[in-house]
Every structure is written in structure tokens, then in C-alpha cells.
Amino acid sequence: MWKIALALASAACAADAQIALVAETGGETQERLVESALARNGDLLAARQRLAEAQALLVQSGLRPNPSLDLSLTSGAILNSPGEREIGLGYAHTFELGGKRERRIEAGKAGVDLVRAGIADRERLLRADVRSRFAEALAAARNLESAGRLFELNQQSYEIAQARTRQGEGSPLEEGLLRVEVNRIRSDRLLFANQVERAVAQLKTLCGRAPDEPLRISGVLAAPALTVSLESALERAIGARPDLLAARIEEALDDAALRMARSDAVPNLVASARYSRVTARFDQFGLAGPGGPVVPLRDTDNLLSGGISINLPLRNRNQGNIQAAVARRQSAALRRRFVEQVVREEVSTAFRRYQTARQALAIFDEGVIRQSQENVRILRAAYQLGEIRLMDVINEQRRLVDTQRAYTELLKEARLAEVELERAVGAPIF
């Protein structure tokens, strides 16, 4: 018997420890956890770094081609012409034609907007994940609390039955029935305690917290009444949902890429200028001046030249890249239309799910729970007076447990339906 008592005490301690993770007040609220997740979630922080990458690429897209400068030295000494030497300095500047720089900047800006929309969509999904795990933790804690109250009552009854059996006043059958009932509820408590622990652990991961960091959450498992119509929810989703916005930006980006591919088909113009200083020495001799000594003949020329060059687009007119850009643009348009269809379907489905959950809650009012609790109280009193059998009390207790679980599941379903609807719309609607 002492082993059973020790196991019961151990299970009670484990369940109580999980109850301490969730409370109506004194812990972190859902919105506080959402803020923490948006600030510390590792996956979201990594995604935000892509914005810095896109902004850097935008800066790069606006840069003009670098000019070129060359310096050359020519000497005929190697080929037995020691008198020939030339020093040249050249400069070349590339002029981009066809609006290439403007097209690159246009595509770079669309790329930045696309990354921003992607980050906003990750934030939307992260908010929904945090709120879903929060609702699951509250539901498990509610079930754990209900099972805890029933566990205490049955444990007291079991201890009384044990004492009566030892004194010869009770029935061993009643003691055995109560032992089975206590163990069954103890098993339920362990299950619910694990559910609380798992949900809180998932919240820690989403919020970017260490596994050993303490976290206590507080809230009430309830769903607010919906104040918007389906048409209004659809309108807000079509106008504000980040993944749909990203699909539209991607379509604009592919349009810009097509224009950039067409501009790349226009050849660039390269203008160049060159200064050369050419010196030559001859074998003949001449006078340095009237009456002067005889010296070798030398000649020095300063030359300045300029020119332009342009590629002739005879074979390569960038036609392959243009065709690929056209295909990408068509693909983006098809994807955008598909995402719009998905958004409408998700909002409609989430809206119907929320309405169904609220209707079920209206039918399954909490008054059912109170009445079931009162029935158990009355039957336990009648049993203690010897008016009914123990099995009648146990059966009613089991009906109460099933009723409490069903109501908690309805509350959780309504809360998850609320989260799903906000996720589908992409903006708060309550």
C-alpha cells in the first residue's frame, strides 16, 4: 500500500509543478509572448537579414560602370631598334544605353519590397503559432485543474475506504473500485501535465528562449465574439495579407526583369581617348645649331587620339534571356491568381470554423458543467448516507470528467478557430 501512496504523491507533485506554469494572472500574457517571439525568434531574425542583403543589392544596382585607364610603354630595343620608344596613356568610359541602370534600380526596389513582404508573412505565421500553442497550454491546464480537483476528492474517499476496510466496516470491493478510479485520474493528470509542459516548451522555442529559462503564462481560455462579416474579412485579406502582397510584388519584379532583359539587348557605347608620346633616333647625324657640334638626329611626336566602339547585335540579341523572363512573368501571374484563390478559400473555411465553434459553445453552455458538478456532489452525499451504490457515484464522476473535457475542447476549438481566422485574414479582426 505504501508504494501506491508514494506513486500517488509523486504524480500529484508532478501535476502541481505543471499547474504552476499556467495561471489566470501573474504570468506572461499572449500578446507579451507574441512580442517576445517577434523580437527573439531565431528563424525570423535570420529572415530579416535578407532585407539587408536586398538593400545592398539595390545599392549595387544603381552603380554605373567603372571607367578604365591604361598605361603602356613600347620599346624597340629588343628587336634591334633601340631608337624607337613610345609612352601611351589611355582612358575609356562606358555609356549604358537602353535604360539599363534604371531597369536595374527598378528590379532592385521590387526585390527589397519582396523581402519585406516575406518577412511580414513569416511574422503572420509566427503570431498564429504562438497563439495556437498558448491556447493548447491553457486547455491542458484547464483539464489538469479539473482532474486535480476530482483526484483530491477520490483520494480522500479512497483513504476513508481503506480505513473502513481495516476496521472491518467497509467492503474490499469498494476499496478496489476507488483504487482503480484514483489510478485512472492519476494517469489523466500525468497526460495533461505533459501536454502543458510540451506546449510551454514549444512557446519557449518560438519566443527564442532557452529550454531552462523559466516561463509562466497567464490567461483565460475564451474566444471573443466576432464583429466582422465574411465579406469584410475577405476584403481585408485580399488587401493586407502579406503572402498575397508578396505574390503581387513578385509579378512586378518579373515585369521589371523582362524590361531589364530587353534593355540588355541594347549594346553599350564605349568612348575612349589616348595620349601617346613617340620618340625616335636615327643613325644620321646633323648639326645641333649653326656652328655647333654634330649630333644624332631625334624626332619626338605628341599624339592625341579618340574613338568610340559599340557591339553589333547580329547574333546575340539577348533573346534567350528575354524569352525566359516572359515565362517567369507568366508564371508569377498564374501564381498570384492561385494565391488569391487560396486566400479566399482559407478565409471562408476559417470563418465557418469559427462560427461553428461559437454555435457549439452556445449549445454546450457552462451551465452543463455546473449541473454535472452538482450531480456528483449530491450523489457523493447520498453514497455517504448509504442510499446509493459506489458505482453510481463513479459513473457520474466519469460523466463529469467527459463533460469537462468536451467543454474544454470546445473552448480550445473556438480559440484555435479565432487564431486561424486571424492568420487567414493576415490582420487582427477581434
Backbone hydrogen bonds, N-H to C=O, Kabsch-Sander energy under -0.5 kcal/mol:
donor,donor_aa,acceptor,acceptor_aa,energy
5,A,1,M,-2.4
6,L,2,W,-2.2
7,A,3,K,-2.4
8,L,4,I,-2.4
9,A,5,A,-2.3
10,S,6,L,-2.4
11,A,7,A,-2.5
12,A,8,L,-2.3
13,C,9,A,-2.3
14,A,10,S,-2.2
15,A,11,A,-2.3
16,D,12,A,-2.5
17,A,13,C,-2.0
18,Q,14,A,-1.3
19,I,15,A,-2.1
20,A,16,D,-1.6
21,L,18,Q,-1.4
22,V,19,I,-1.5
23,A,217,I,-2.1
28,E,216,R,-3.2
33,L,29,T,-2.0
34,V,30,Q,-2.2
35,E,31,E,-2.3
36,S,32,R,-2.1
37,A,33,L,-2.5
38,L,34,V,-2.3
39,A,35,E,-1.4
40,R,36,S,-2.0
41,N,37,A,-2.3
45,L,41,N,-2.4
46,A,42,G,-2.1
47,A,43,D,-1.8
48,R,44,L,-2.1
49,Q,45,L,-0.9
49,Q,46,A,-0.6
50,R,46,A,-0.6
50,R,47,A,-1.2
51,L,48,R,-1.0
52,A,48,R,-0.9
53,E,49,Q,-1.6
54,A,50,R,-2.6
55,Q,51,L,-2.5
56,A,52,A,-2.1
57,L,53,E,-2.1
58,L,54,A,-1.9
59,V,55,Q,-2.0
60,Q,56,A,-2.1
61,S,57,L,-2.1
62,G,58,L,-1.0
62,G,59,V,-0.7
63,L,60,Q,-1.3
68,S,92,A,-2.6
70,D,90,G,-2.3
72,S,88,G,-2.6
74,T,86,E,-3.6
76,G,84,E,-2.4
80,N,77,A,-1.2
81,S,76,G,-3.4
84,E,81,S,-2.0
85,R,279,T,-2.1
86,E,74,T,-3.0
87,I,277,R,-2.4
88,G,72,S,-2.6
89,L,275,Y,-3.1
90,G,70,D,-3.0
91,Y,273,A,-3.1
92,A,68,S,-2.5
93,H,271,A,-3.2
95,F,269,L,-3.8
96,E,94,T,-0.6
103,R,99,G,-2.2
104,R,100,K,-2.4
105,I,101,R,-2.3
106,E,102,E,-2.3
107,A,103,R,-2.3
108,G,104,R,-2.6
109,K,105,I,-2.5
110,A,106,E,-1.9
111,G,107,A,-2.0
112,V,108,G,-2.0
113,D,109,K,-2.3
114,L,110,A,-2.2
115,V,111,G,-2.1
116,R,112,V,-2.3
117,A,113,D,-2.3
118,G,114,L,-2.2
119,I,115,V,-2.4
120,A,116,R,-2.4
121,D,117,A,-2.0
122,R,118,G,-2.1
123,E,119,I,-2.3
124,R,120,A,-2.0
125,L,121,D,-2.3
126,L,122,R,-2.4
127,R,123,E,-2.5
128,A,124,R,-1.8
129,D,125,L,-2.3
130,V,126,L,-2.5
131,R,127,R,-2.4
132,S,128,A,-2.3
133,R,129,D,-2.5
134,F,130,V,-2.2
135,A,131,R,-2.2
136,E,132,S,-2.2
137,A,133,R,-2.1
138,L,134,F,-2.2
139,A,135,A,-2.4
140,A,136,E,-2.4
141,A,137,A,-2.4
142,R,138,L,-2.2
143,N,139,A,-2.4
144,L,140,A,-2.5
145,E,141,A,-2.4
146,S,142,R,-2.3
147,A,143,N,-2.6
148,G,144,L,-2.0
149,R,145,E,-2.0
150,L,146,S,-1.9
151,F,147,A,-2.4
152,E,148,G,-2.2
153,L,149,R,-1.8
154,N,150,L,-2.4
155,Q,151,F,-2.5
156,Q,152,E,-2.1
157,S,153,L,-2.2
158,Y,154,N,-2.6
159,E,155,Q,-2.5
160,I,156,Q,-2.2
161,A,157,S,-2.6
162,Q,158,Y,-2.5
163,A,159,E,-2.2
164,R,160,I,-2.5
165,T,161,A,-2.3
166,R,162,Q,-2.4
167,Q,163,A,-1.6
168,G,165,T,-1.1
169,E,164,R,-2.8
170,G,164,R,-1.6
175,E,171,S,-1.9
176,G,172,P,-2.3
177,L,173,L,-2.6
178,L,174,E,-2.4
179,R,175,E,-2.2
180,V,176,G,-2.3
181,E,177,L,-2.2
182,V,178,L,-2.8
183,N,179,R,-2.3
184,R,180,V,-2.2
185,I,181,E,-2.3
186,R,182,V,-2.4
187,S,183,N,-2.3
188,D,184,R,-1.9
189,R,185,I,-2.5
190,L,186,R,-2.1
191,L,187,S,-2.0
192,F,188,D,-2.8
193,A,189,R,-2.8
194,N,190,L,-2.1
195,Q,191,L,-1.9
196,V,192,F,-2.3
197,E,193,A,-2.4
198,R,194,N,-2.6
199,A,195,Q,-2.3
200,V,196,V,-2.5
201,A,197,E,-2.3
202,Q,198,R,-2.2
203,L,199,A,-1.9
204,K,200,V,-2.1
205,T,201,A,-1.9
206,L,202,Q,-2.4
207,C,203,L,-2.3
208,G,205,T,-1.1
209,R,204,K,-3.0
213,E,210,A,-1.6
217,I,21,L,-2.7
218,S,28,E,-1.9
219,G,23,A,-1.3
222,A,220,V,-1.4
233,A,229,S,-2.4
234,L,230,L,-2.6
235,E,231,E,-2.2
236,R,232,S,-2.3
237,A,233,A,-2.2
238,I,234,L,-2.6
239,G,235,E,-1.6
240,A,236,R,-2.1
241,R,237,A,-2.2
245,L,241,R,-2.2
246,A,242,P,-2.7
247,A,243,D,-1.7
248,R,244,L,-2.0
249,I,245,L,-2.5
250,E,246,A,-2.6
251,E,247,A,-1.7
252,A,248,R,-2.1
253,L,249,I,-2.9
254,D,250,E,-2.2
255,D,251,E,-1.7
256,A,252,A,-2.3
257,A,253,L,-2.4
258,L,254,D,-2.0
259,R,255,D,-2.2
260,M,256,A,-2.3
261,A,257,A,-2.3
262,R,258,L,-2.1
263,S,259,R,-2.1
264,D,260,M,-1.9
265,A,261,A,-0.6
265,A,262,R,-0.7
266,V,263,S,-1.5
269,L,95,F,-2.4
270,V,309,S,-2.7
271,A,93,H,-2.7
271,A,269,L,-0.6
272,S,307,G,-3.2
273,A,91,Y,-2.8
274,R,305,S,-3.3
275,Y,89,L,-3.0
276,S,303,L,-3.0
277,R,87,I,-2.9
278,V,276,S,-0.5
278,V,301,D,-2.9
279,T,85,R,-3.0
280,A,299,D,-2.6
282,F,297,L,-2.9
286,G,295,V,-3.2
288,A,293,P,-2.5
292,G,289,G,-2.7
295,V,286,G,-3.6
297,L,284,Q,-1.9
299,D,280,A,-2.8
301,D,278,V,-3.1
303,L,276,S,-3.6
303,L,301,D,-0.5
305,S,274,R,-3.3
307,G,272,S,-2.5
309,S,270,V,-2.3
311,N,268,N,-0.7
314,L,312,L,-2.6
317,R,315,R,-1.0
322,I,318,N,-2.0
323,Q,319,Q,-2.3
324,A,320,G,-2.2
325,A,321,N,-2.3
326,V,322,I,-2.2
327,A,323,Q,-2.0
328,R,324,A,-2.3
329,R,325,A,-2.3
330,Q,326,V,-2.2
331,S,327,A,-2.4
332,A,328,R,-2.5
333,A,329,R,-2.1
334,L,330,Q,-2.2
335,R,331,S,-2.4
336,R,332,A,-2.5
337,R,333,A,-2.0
338,F,334,L,-2.1
339,V,335,R,-2.8
340,E,336,R,-2.1
341,Q,337,R,-1.8
342,V,338,F,-2.5
343,V,339,V,-2.8
344,R,340,E,-2.1
345,E,341,Q,-2.2
346,E,342,V,-2.9
347,V,343,V,-2.5
348,S,344,R,-2.3
349,T,345,E,-2.5
350,A,346,E,-2.7
351,F,347,V,-2.5
352,R,348,S,-2.3
353,R,349,T,-2.3
354,Y,350,A,-2.4
355,Q,351,F,-2.4
356,T,352,R,-2.5
357,A,353,R,-2.2
358,R,354,Y,-2.5
359,Q,355,Q,-2.3
360,A,356,T,-2.4
361,L,357,A,-2.2
362,A,358,R,-2.1
363,I,359,Q,-1.7
364,F,360,A,-2.9
365,D,363,I,-1.4
368,V,365,D,-2.0
369,I,365,D,-0.5
369,I,366,E,-0.5
370,R,366,E,-2.0
371,Q,367,G,-2.2
372,S,368,V,-2.3
373,Q,369,I,-2.5
374,E,370,R,-2.2
375,N,371,Q,-2.3
376,V,372,S,-2.1
377,R,373,Q,-2.1
378,I,374,E,-2.4
379,L,375,N,-2.5
380,R,376,V,-2.6
381,A,377,R,-1.9
382,A,378,I,-2.4
383,Y,379,L,-2.5
384,Q,380,R,-2.1
385,L,381,A,-1.2
386,G,383,Y,-1.6
387,E,382,A,-2.8
388,I,382,A,-0.5
393,V,389,R,-1.0
394,I,390,L,-2.5
395,N,391,M,-2.7
396,E,392,D,-1.9
397,Q,393,V,-2.5
398,R,394,I,-2.4
399,R,395,N,-2.0
400,L,396,E,-2.1
401,V,397,Q,-2.6
402,D,398,R,-2.6
403,T,399,R,-2.4
404,Q,400,L,-2.9
405,R,401,V,-2.5
406,A,402,D,-2.5
407,Y,403,T,-2.4
408,T,404,Q,-2.5
409,E,405,R,-2.6
410,L,406,A,-1.9
411,L,407,Y,-2.4
412,K,408,T,-2.8
413,E,409,E,-2.6
414,A,410,L,-2.5
415,R,411,L,-2.3
416,L,412,K,-3.1
417,A,413,E,-2.4
418,E,414,A,-1.9
419,V,415,R,-2.2
420,E,416,L,-2.8
421,L,417,A,-2.2
422,E,418,E,-2.2
423,R,419,V,-2.4
424,A,420,E,-2.4
425,V,421,L,-2.4
426,G,422,E,-2.6
427,A,422,E,-0.7
